[in-house]
Amino acid sequence: MKYFLPLLLICICNISLSQSQIQASVNQSATHLLSLEKKWLIAEFALDTAYLSSLMDPTFISISDEGVHNKQQCLQSMYSNISQRLKDSIIIDSFNFENTVVNIYENCAVIILTVHTYGKNKSVIRDRKTRFYDVWIKRNGEWKAVSSQGIPITE
Protein backbone atom coordinates (compact mmCIF):
# COMPACT_ATOMS: atom_id res chain seq x y z
CA MET A 1 0.00 0.00 0.00
CA LYS A 2 2.89 2.38 0.74
CA TYR A 3 3.98 2.10 -2.91
CA PHE A 4 0.51 2.63 -4.34
CA LEU A 5 0.31 6.42 -3.89
CA PRO A 6 3.74 7.21 -5.42
CA LEU A 7 3.03 4.80 -8.28
CA LEU A 8 -0.35 6.45 -8.87
CA LEU A 9 1.27 9.91 -8.89
CA ILE A 10 3.88 8.76 -11.42
CA CYS A 11 1.13 7.35 -13.67
CA ILE A 12 -0.88 10.59 -13.45
CA CYS A 13 2.23 12.66 -14.30
CA ASN A 14 3.01 10.41 -17.28
CA ILE A 15 -0.56 10.67 -18.55
CA SER A 16 -0.55 14.46 -18.25
CA LEU A 17 2.86 14.72 -19.94
CA SER A 18 1.62 12.46 -22.70
CA GLN A 19 -1.49 14.63 -23.19
CA SER A 20 0.60 17.81 -23.37
CA GLN A 21 2.95 16.17 -25.90
CA ILE A 22 -0.04 15.16 -28.03
CA GLN A 23 -1.45 18.70 -27.86
CA ALA A 24 1.94 20.19 -28.83
CA SER A 25 2.10 17.84 -31.82
CA VAL A 26 -1.44 18.79 -32.87
CA ASN A 27 -0.60 22.51 -32.56
CA GLN A 28 2.55 22.01 -34.63
CA SER A 29 0.58 20.17 -37.32
CA ALA A 30 -2.10 22.87 -37.38
CA THR A 31 0.56 25.57 -37.85
CA HIS A 32 2.19 23.53 -40.61
CA LEU A 33 -1.13 22.96 -42.39
CA LEU A 34 -2.00 26.67 -42.33
CA SER A 35 1.47 27.34 -43.75
CA LEU A 36 0.70 24.89 -46.57
CA GLU A 37 -2.62 26.67 -47.20
CA LYS A 38 -0.74 29.98 -47.48
CA LYS A 39 1.89 28.48 -49.81
CA TRP A 40 -0.94 27.01 -51.89
CA LEU A 41 -2.46 30.45 -52.50
CA ILE A 42 0.89 32.05 -53.25
CA ALA A 43 1.59 29.30 -55.80
CA GLU A 44 -1.90 29.61 -57.28
CA PHE A 45 -1.53 33.37 -57.81
CA ALA A 46 1.93 32.76 -59.32
CA LEU A 47 0.51 30.07 -61.67
CA ASP A 48 2.92 27.53 -60.15
CA THR A 49 0.91 24.41 -60.98
CA ALA A 50 3.94 22.16 -60.43
CA TYR A 51 4.09 23.15 -56.76
CA LEU A 52 0.31 22.90 -56.41
CA SER A 53 0.42 19.42 -57.89
CA SER A 54 3.02 18.41 -55.30
CA LEU A 55 0.60 19.40 -52.52
CA MET A 56 -2.28 17.37 -53.97
CA ASP A 57 -2.94 13.69 -53.49
CA PRO A 58 -3.56 11.82 -56.78
CA THR A 59 -7.19 11.35 -55.64
CA PHE A 60 -7.74 15.10 -55.13
CA ILE A 61 -11.25 16.43 -55.84
CA SER A 62 -12.37 20.07 -55.87
CA ILE A 63 -15.88 21.42 -55.73
CA SER A 64 -16.71 24.92 -56.90
CA ASP A 65 -19.39 26.85 -58.73
CA GLU A 66 -17.78 25.45 -61.90
CA GLY A 67 -18.48 21.86 -60.83
CA VAL A 68 -16.55 18.87 -59.51
CA HIS A 69 -12.98 18.46 -60.77
CA ASN A 70 -10.26 15.88 -60.35
CA LYS A 71 -6.65 16.94 -59.75
CA GLN A 72 -5.74 17.64 -63.39
CA GLN A 73 -8.99 19.45 -64.13
CA CYS A 74 -8.58 21.55 -61.00
CA LEU A 75 -5.02 22.56 -61.92
CA GLN A 76 -6.10 23.42 -65.45
CA SER A 77 -9.05 25.47 -64.18
CA MET A 78 -6.85 27.36 -61.67
CA TYR A 79 -4.31 28.14 -64.35
CA SER A 80 -6.97 29.34 -66.79
CA ASN A 81 -8.77 31.48 -64.18
CA ILE A 82 -5.63 33.20 -62.86
CA SER A 83 -4.22 33.61 -66.37
CA GLN A 84 -7.48 35.27 -67.47
CA ARG A 85 -7.46 37.55 -64.41
CA LEU A 86 -3.96 38.70 -65.30
CA LYS A 87 -5.00 39.37 -68.92
CA ASP A 88 -7.98 41.36 -67.60
CA SER A 89 -5.66 43.39 -65.32
CA ILE A 90 -7.17 41.93 -62.15
CA ILE A 91 -4.24 41.86 -59.74
CA ILE A 92 -4.26 40.42 -56.23
CA ASP A 93 -1.87 42.38 -54.01
CA SER A 94 -2.28 40.48 -50.77
CA PHE A 95 -4.50 38.16 -48.77
CA ASN A 96 -5.10 37.07 -45.23
CA PHE A 97 -6.86 34.24 -43.47
CA GLU A 98 -9.89 34.88 -41.29
CA ASN A 99 -11.99 32.61 -39.07
CA THR A 100 -9.61 29.65 -39.32
CA VAL A 101 -10.59 26.32 -37.84
CA VAL A 102 -8.19 23.36 -37.98
CA ASN A 103 -9.38 19.97 -36.76
CA ILE A 104 -6.87 17.14 -36.82
CA TYR A 105 -7.87 13.48 -36.55
CA GLU A 106 -4.62 11.49 -36.48
CA ASN A 107 -3.69 11.36 -40.20
CA CYS A 108 -6.57 13.51 -41.44
CA ALA A 109 -7.24 17.22 -41.07
CA VAL A 110 -10.22 19.40 -41.92
CA ILE A 111 -9.56 23.10 -42.36
CA ILE A 112 -12.21 25.77 -42.64
CA LEU A 113 -11.07 29.30 -43.38
CA THR A 114 -12.01 32.49 -45.09
CA VAL A 115 -9.50 33.96 -47.52
CA HIS A 116 -9.77 37.72 -47.83
CA THR A 117 -7.97 38.93 -50.96
CA TYR A 118 -7.10 42.53 -51.76
CA GLY A 119 -6.21 43.88 -55.16
CA LYS A 120 -7.16 45.96 -58.15
CA ASN A 121 -9.43 45.46 -61.11
CA LYS A 122 -8.01 47.80 -63.77
CA SER A 123 -6.83 50.21 -61.04
CA VAL A 124 -10.12 50.02 -59.09
CA ILE A 125 -9.44 48.71 -55.59
CA ARG A 126 -11.36 45.57 -54.76
CA ASP A 127 -11.47 42.96 -52.07
CA ARG A 128 -13.10 39.57 -52.05
CA LYS A 129 -13.82 36.87 -49.49
CA THR A 130 -13.99 33.16 -50.19
CA ARG A 131 -14.75 30.46 -47.62
CA PHE A 132 -12.86 27.19 -48.03
CA TYR A 133 -13.42 23.72 -46.66
CA ASP A 134 -10.24 21.71 -47.23
CA VAL A 135 -9.39 18.13 -46.31
CA TRP A 136 -5.79 16.93 -45.94
CA ILE A 137 -4.38 13.47 -45.21
CA LYS A 138 -0.95 12.50 -44.01
CA ARG A 139 0.72 9.99 -46.35
CA ASN A 140 4.27 8.79 -45.76
CA GLY A 141 4.80 11.60 -43.24
CA GLU A 142 3.62 14.38 -45.61
CA TRP A 143 0.33 16.26 -45.66
CA LYS A 144 -1.48 16.03 -49.01
CA ALA A 145 -4.67 17.83 -49.99
CA VAL A 146 -7.47 15.45 -50.97
CA SER A 147 -10.41 17.80 -51.29
CA SER A 148 -11.25 21.48 -51.44
CA GLN A 149 -14.46 23.42 -51.71
CA GLY A 150 -14.51 27.18 -52.16
CA ILE A 151 -17.57 29.40 -51.89
CA PRO A 152 -17.48 33.14 -52.62
CA ILE A 153 -18.95 35.22 -49.78
CA THR A 154 -21.19 38.06 -50.86
CA GLU A 155 -21.81 40.75 -48.31
VOBA-1610 file (N, C-alpha, C; in pm, whole numbers, padded with zeros to 5 digits, always signed):
BEGIN
Met+00082-00119+00000Met+00000+00000+00000Met+00087+00126+00000Lys+00206+00118+00066Lys+00289+00238+00074Lys+00347+00274-00063Tyr+00348+00181-00157Tyr+00398+00210-00291Tyr+00286+00255-00387Phe+00163+00233-00346Phe+00051+00263-00434Phe+00040+00413-00468Leu+00046+00499-00367Leu+00031+00642-00389Leu+00142+00698-00478Pro+00270+00669-00451Pro+00374+00721-00542Pro+00359+00667-00685Leu+00322+00539-00697Leu+00303+00480-00828Leu+00187+00548-00901Leu+00080+00576-00829Leu-00035+00645-00887Leu+00004+00785-00933Leu+00082+00857-00852Leu+00127+00991-00889Leu+00216+00988-01014Ile+00302+00890-01024Ile+00388+00876-01142Ile+00302+00850-01266Cys+00202+00764-01253Cys+00113+00735-01367Cys+00037+00860-01409Ile-00014+00937-01313Ile-00088+01059-01345Ile+00003+01159-01415Cys+00127+01174-01367Cys+00223+01266-01430Cys+00255+01222-01573Asn+00273+01092-01593Asn+00301+01041-01728Asn+00184+01065-01823Ile+00062+01044-01772Ile-00056+01067-01855Ile-00065+01215-01892Ser-00043+01304-01795Ser-00055+01446-01825Ser+00058+01493-01916Leu+00179+01439-01902Leu+00286+01472-01994Leu+00253+01423-02134Ser+00199+01303-02141Ser+00162+01246-02270Ser+00056+01333-02338Gln-00044+01378-02263Gln-00149+01463-02319Gln-00091+01596-02368Ser+00001+01654-02294Ser+00060+01781-02337Ser+00148+01761-02460Gln+00215+01646-02471Gln+00295+01617-02590Gln+00205+01600-02712Ile+00092+01534-02694Ile-00004+01516-02803Ile-00056+01652-02848Gln-00093+01738-02752Gln-00145+01870-02786Gln-00039+01953-02858Ala+00086+01945-02816Ala+00194+02019-02883Ala+00210+01970-03026Ser+00199+01841-03047Ser+00210+01784-03182Ser+00094+01830-03269Val-00026+01833-03214Val-00144+01879-03287Val-00127+02027-03324Asn-00082+02108-03229Asn-00060+02251-03256Asn+00044+02272-03366Gln+00150+02192-03361Gln+00255+02201-03463Gln+00200+02162-03601Ser+00119+02059-03606Ser+00058+02017-03732Ser-00037+02123-03785Ala-00116+02183-03696Ala-00210+02287-03738Ala-00134+02406-03796Thr-00027+02447-03734Thr+00056+02557-03785Thr+00113+02522-03921His+00162+02398-03934His+00219+02353-04061His+00112+02351-04171Leu-00006+02303-04140Leu-00113+02296-04239Leu-00156+02436-04285Leu-00165+02530-04192Leu-00200+02667-04233Leu-00089+02728-04318Ser+00035+02689-04291Ser+00147+02734-04375Ser+00133+02676-04516Leu+00092+02550-04525Leu+00070+02489-04657Leu-00045+02557-04731Glu-00150+02594-04658Glu-00262+02667-04720Glu-00213+02800-04777Lys-00128+02870-04701Lys-00074+02998-04748Lys+00014+02977-04871Lys+00102+02877-04866Lys+00189+02848-04981Lys+00107+02809-05103Trp-00004+02739-05080Trp-00094+02701-05189Trp-00143+02827-05261Leu-00193+02924-05186Leu-00246+03045-05250Leu-00137+03125-05321Ile-00022+03134-05260Ile+00089+03205-05325Ile+00123+03137-05458Ala+00129+03004-05457Ala+00159+02930-05580Ala+00047+02945-05682Glu-00076+02945-05635Glu-00190+02961-05728Glu-00184+03096-05797Phe-00160+03203-05722Phe-00153+03337-05781Phe-00032+03352-05873Ala+00073+03272-05847Ala+00193+03276-05932Ala+00185+03178-06049Leu+00072+03108-06062Leu+00051+03007-06167Leu+00152+02893-06158Asp+00195+02860-06037Asp+00292+02753-06015Asp+00218+02620-05995Thr+00168+02564-06106Thr+00091+02441-06098Thr+00176+02320-06058Ala+00306+02327-06084Ala+00394+02216-06043Ala+00396+02205-05890Tyr+00408+02318-05823Tyr+00409+02315-05676Tyr+00271+02273-05624Leu+00166+02327-05683Leu+00031+02290-05641Leu+00009+02140-05656Ser+00055+02085-05766Ser+00042+01942-05789Ser+00112+01861-05681Ser+00227+01912-05634Ser+00302+01841-05530Ser+00228+01840-05396Leu+00138+01936-05376Leu+00060+01940-05252Leu-00063+01850-05258Met-00104+01813-05380Met-00228+01737-05397Met-00204+01586-05402Asp-00292+01514-05338Asp-00294+01369-05349Asp-00347+01334-05489Pro-00304+01220-05545Pro-00356+01182-05678Pro-00509+01172-05683Thr-00573+01148-05568Thr-00719+01135-05564Thr-00790+01268-05540Phe-00718+01378-05546Phe-00774+01510-05513Phe-00901+01540-05592Ile-00999+01601-05523Ile-01125+01643-05584Ile-01156+01785-05535Ser-01194+01873-05628Ser-01237+02007-05587Ser-01382+02027-05626Ile-01449+02108-05547Ile-01588+02142-05573Ile-01598+02294-05574Ser-01653+02347-05680Ser-01671+02492-05690Ser-01798+02522-05769Asp-01822+02650-05793Asp-01939+02685-05873Asp-01924+02638-06017Glu-01802+02598-06056Glu-01778+02545-06190Glu-01804+02395-06198Gly-01821+02329-06084Gly-01848+02186-06083Gly-01748+02108-05999Val-01745+01978-06021Val-01655+01887-05951Val-01539+01854-06044His-01416+01869-05994His-01298+01846-06077His-01201+01752-06008Asn-01134+01669-06088Asn-01026+01588-06035Asn-00899+01675-06030Lys-00788+01618-05992Lys-00665+01694-05975Lys-00625+01769-06102Gln-00618+01701-06213Gln-00574+01764-06339Gln-00670+01873-06384Gln-00799+01845-06374Gln-00899+01945-06413Gln-00891+02068-06323Cys-00869+02044-06195Cys-00858+02155-06100Cys-00737+02243-06133Leu-00622+02180-06157Leu-00502+02256-06192Leu-00522+02336-06320Gln-00584+02274-06419Gln-00610+02342-06545Gln-00704+02461-06525Ser-00808+02441-06445Ser-00905+02547-06418Ser-00839+02664-06343Met-00756+02632-06241Met-00685+02736-06167Met-00598+02817-06260Tyr-00522+02746-06343Tyr-00431+02814-06435Tyr-00509+02906-06530Ser-00616+02855-06586Ser-00697+02934-06679Ser-00756+03056-06611Asn-00812+03037-06490Asn-00877+03148-06418Asn-00777+03258-06382Ile-00663+03219-06325Ile-00563+03320-06286Ile-00504+03386-06410Ser-00476+03306-06512Ser-00422+03361-06637Ser-00518+03464-06696Gln-00648+03433-06695Gln-00748+03527-06747Gln-00755+03653-06661Arg-00746+03637-06529Arg-00746+03755-06441Arg-00630+03848-06474Leu-00513+03789-06497Leu-00396+03870-06530Leu-00416+03944-06663Lys-00472+03874-06762Lys-00500+03937-06892Lys-00601+04051-06877Asp-00696+04034-06783Asp-00798+04136-06760Asp-00753+04244-06661Ser-00625+04241-06626Ser-00566+04339-06532Ser-00631+04333-06393Ile-00668+04214-06352Ile-00717+04193-06215Ile-00598+04138-06136Ile-00546+04220-06048Ile-00424+04186-05974Ile-00458+04170-05826Ile-00410+04063-05766Ile-00426+04042-05623Ile-00295+04084-05556Asp-00305+04186-05470Asp-00187+04238-05401Asp-00151+04157-05277Ser-00253+04117-05202Ser-00228+04048-05077Ser-00353+03972-05035Phe-00337+03890-04933Phe-00450+03816-04877Phe-00422+03786-04732Asn-00527+03757-04659Asn-00510+03707-04523Asn-00619+03605-04493Phe-00591+03526-04390Phe-00686+03424-04347Phe-00770+03481-04232Glu-00898+03448-04234Glu-00989+03488-04129Glu-01069+03366-04086Asn-01110+03366-03960Asn-01199+03261-03907Asn-01146+03121-03934Thr-01019+03097-03905Thr-00961+02965-03932Thr-01000+02864-03824Val-01031+02745-03872Val-01059+02632-03784Val-00979+02514-03841Val-00896+02452-03757Val-00819+02336-03798Val-00852+02222-03702Asn-00910+02117-03755Asn-00938+01997-03676Asn-00854+01883-03730Ile-00775+01822-03641Ile-00687+01714-03682Ile-00733+01584-03617Tyr-00744+01481-03699Tyr-00787+01348-03655Tyr-00680+01248-03698Glu-00576+01234-03617Glu-00462+01149-03648Glu-00399+01185-03782Asn-00429+01111-03889Asn-00369+01136-04020Asn-00462+01209-04116Cys-00561+01276-04063Cys-00657+01351-04144Cys-00680+01486-04079Ala-00696+01589-04161Ala-00724+01722-04107Ala-00832+01788-04192Val-00919+01861-04125Val-01022+01940-04192Val-00995+02085-04156Ile-00984+02169-04258Ile-00956+02310-04236Ile-01069+02392-04297Ile-01121+02482-04217Ile-01221+02577-04264Ile-01160+02715-04244Leu-01161+02795-04350Leu-01107+02930-04338Leu-01167+03021-04442Thr-01160+03148-04413Thr-01201+03249-04509Thr-01075+03317-04560Val-01062+03325-04691Val-00950+03396-04752Val-01002+03532-04798His-00941+03635-04745His-00977+03772-04783His-00866+03824-04872Thr-00897+03845-05000Thr-00797+03893-05096Thr-00820+04041-05123Tyr-00708+04109-05147Tyr-00710+04253-05176Tyr-00637+04274-05307Gly-00688+04361-05390Gly-00621+04388-05516Gly-00688+04498-05593Lys-00662+04494-05724Lys-00716+04596-05815Lys-00775+04529-05938Asn-00882+04586-05984Asn-00943+04546-06111Asn-00932+04667-06202Lys-00829+04666-06289Lys-00801+04780-06377Lys-00792+04909-06295Ser-00712+04908-06193Ser-00683+05021-06104Ser-00795+05055-06005Val-00907+04983-06009Val-01012+05002-05909Val-00986+04903-05795Ile-00973+04957-05675Ile-00944+04871-05559Ile-01063+04779-05533Arg-01031+04654-05507Arg-01136+04557-05476Arg-01087+04459-05371Asp-01180+04405-05299Asp-01147+04296-05207Asp-01257+04191-05220Arg-01220+04069-05186Arg-01310+03957-05205Arg-01286+03856-05093Lys-01393+03792-05051Lys-01382+03687-04949Lys-01434+03556-05006Thr-01359+03449-04978Thr-01399+03316-05019Thr-01381+03222-04900Arg-01483+03144-04871Arg-01475+03046-04762Arg-01435+02911-04821Phe-01335+02849-04757Phe-01286+02719-04803Phe-01307+02612-04697Tyr-01332+02493-04747Tyr-01342+02372-04666Tyr-01245+02274-04730Asp-01130+02254-04667Asp-01024+02171-04723Asp-00999+02048-04636Val-00971+01938-04702Val-00939+01813-04631Val-00799+01769-04672Trp-00718+01738-04573Trp-00579+01693-04594Trp-00562+01557-04527Ile-00476+01474-04585Ile-00438+01347-04521Ile-00286+01341-04513Lys-00239+01266-04417Lys-00095+01250-04401Lys-00057+01115-04461Arg+00023+01120-04568Arg+00072+00999-04635Arg+00224+01000-04632Asn+00281+00892-04583Asn+00427+00879-04576Asn+00491+01001-04508Gly+00426+01050-04402Gly+00480+01160-04324Gly+00458+01298-04383Glu+00387+01308-04497Glu+00362+01438-04561Glu+00212+01463-04573Trp+00173+01587-04549Trp+00033+01626-04566Trp+00004+01648-04714Lys-00103+01588-04762Lys-00148+01603-04901Lys-00295+01644-04901Ala-00328+01740-04985Ala-00467+01783-04999Ala-00545+01679-05077Val-00663+01642-05026Val-00747+01545-05097Val-00877+01605-05145Ser-00916+01719-05086Ser-01041+01780-05129Ser-01043+01926-05089Ser-01109+02006-05174Ser-01125+02148-05144Ser-01257+02196-05201Gln-01325+02279-05123Gln-01446+02342-05171Gln-01438+02490-05137Gly-01455+02575-05237Gly-01451+02718-05216Gly-01583+02782-05253Ile-01630+02872-05166Ile-01757+02940-05189Ile-01734+03090-05173Pro-01760+03169-05276Pro-01748+03314-05262Pro-01849+03366-05159Ile-01807+03462-05078Ile-01895+03522-04978Ile-01938+03659-05031Thr-02067+03676-05043Thr-02119+03806-05086Thr-02177+03878-04965Glu-02135+04000-04949Glu-02181+04075-04831Glu-02262+04195-04872
//
